[in-house]
Amino acid sequence: MTQEFYIGVMSGTSMDGVDTALVSVDGDQIQLLAHDDYPMPDPLKQRLMNVCIGQQTTLVEIGELDHLLGHLFADAVNALLDKSGYRADQIRAIGNHGQTVYHQPVGDAPFTLQIGDANIVAAKTGIDTVADFRRKDMALGGQGAPLVPAFHKTIFQSTDSSVIVLNIGGIANISVIRPNEKVLGFDTGPGNMLMDAWCERHTGHKFDRNGDLARQGTVDEALLNHLLSEPYFAQPAPKSTGRELFNLPWLDAKLVNRTVSAADVQRTLCEFTAVTIAREVGRFKTGPAPQLLVCGGGTRNPVLMARLSALLGDWQVAPTSDYGVDSDYMEAMAFAWLAQRRIHGLPSNLPEVTGASRPASLGVLYFA
C-alpha cells in the first residue's frame, strides 16, 4: 500500500470547535502532518446544545443545523489546507465524524444521529468525503461507539503490561490494550462536559482554565456519592453515553435540596470524572508497568490530571503527546484513519468493543 493523505474532522460532545488533522497513511504508519482548531460560532453551538439535551425541536431546525454544520466542516477543511500548503487534489478523502445530536444505543429502537451534510463538505472542498461512521456498526447490533479503540490498537502496542488510552473530551472513553488479549473499550461517563457547563454558568468562561474554579472548592462527599449512584456506571460494557444523559438538567436534579457552593460543585464534578475513570482503569491492570495515556481537552486540566495520578498511583499517567501522538488531535486523526479503511474496504470496528455481530468497514462515501 502506497502513502496517501487524509483529513479527519472531529466535532465532539464539548462543541468547543472543529478539530482537523491532515495525516499520511502508509500501511500501519500514520503521521500527523498538519492540524487546526476551527471555531464554532456561539449561536450555532447554543442551537445544537438545545437539541442535544432533549429540548423540543423541529425537522426545520434539524435540517438547518445539518446544512450550517456542513458548511462549517467544509470551511474548517479549507482553512487547514490554506494553513498547511497542501492542495485538495493531494487528499485522498476526508473522514468527517459529524456532530452527534443524539445517541440512543439501547432500547426498542436504537439509533444514533450525527449531522453536518457531507454532500456540502465534498462539494465545497472538492474532496471525496466519508461520513456516517456509526450506524453500520449499530445495524450489526453494536453500540456504534467507541470507534477509536481500533485506531489506538494500530498505533499503541502493549508489551508485558496494560496500555490504556483515555480520551477525555465531553465524554471520557477508554481503550484497553493488554498482552495476548482482545482490545476492549467503552465510555466511562462524563469527561469535561459537566465541568464545562457548570463553569460557564457560574463564571461565563467556556471551561475551567487550569482548574482555577475547582481549586477554590472542596469535594462534597454526599453529592459525589449521589452522582456516582447513576445507573449507567453499573452497566456492563459494551456501553456508550453522551449529552442526552449527562447534562445540566441532570446535574440540577442531583442538586435539588442541596446547598453547595459553585466552587465546591466544580471540584466535586472534577472528582466525579476522575473517580469514574479510575474505577474502570483499575480493573484492567496487567503487568509491572501499566500505562494510562491521556488525550483530549482534559489533559489541560491540571487538577483532573493530578487526581488521576493520585487515584492510580501504580500506573504511569501521561499525555499521549509524550508518546509521539498529539493529545489534542487524536480523535481527528482517528477519523482520518477510519476514512482510509473505508476507501480500501478494510474493517474498522472492533466487535469486542462495540458489541457488533461482525467486523465491518464503516462509513458512507460521498463523492466530490
Buried (B, 14 or more C-beta within 10 A) or exposed (E): EEEBBBBBBBBBBBBBBBBBBBBBBEEEEBEBEBBBBBEBEEEBBEBBBBBBBEEEBEEEBBEEBBBBBBBBBBBBBBBBBEBBEBEBEEBBBBBBBBBBBBBBBEEEEBEBBBBBBBBBBBBBBBBBBBBBBBBBBBEBEBBBBBBBBBBBBBBBEBEEBBBBBBBBBBBBBBBBBBEEEEBBBBBBBBBBBBBBBBBBEBBEEBBBEEBBBBBEBEBBEEBBEBBBEBEBBEEEBBBBBBBBBBBBEBBEEBBEEEEBEBBBBBBBBBBBBBBBBBBBBBEBBBBEEBBBBBBBBBBBBEBBBBBBBEBBEEBBBBBBBEBEBBBBBBBBBBBBBBBBBBBEEEEBBBBBBBBBEEBBBBBEBBEB
